[in-house]
Amino acid sequence: MKFLEKFGFKKDDIEALKENSTSALLKEIEAHKKLVSKNLEYLNDMGVTNLIEIFTRYHDMFLMDNSNFVEIFNKYDQKDLVIKLAQNVQIMEYL
């Protein structure tokens, strides 16, 4: 899970993630860290400011195929979406 540090995650963030996730999900994230990194990078490049909060709450979503992941966010105006995500991370459930 150390790969998350390049996206601004601190050790405490990673520990909290480990404590609040199933071991099966953590293994999937670790096994697919390139995919997870690519999806995190996409949101980071989009300008999302609360990446850690989004990943912590919806980390299973980051295991989606990158093209499907990108497609979800491309349906919306990116600047508007970044603002809305910063205001209320729970809109991720409706994307």
PyMOL commands that set and color helices and strands:
alter all, ss='L'
color gray80, all
select helices_A, chain A and resi 2-7+11-19+23-31+33-46+51-63+66-74+78-87+89-94
alter helices_A, ss='H'
color red, helices_A
deselect
rebuild
show_as cartoon
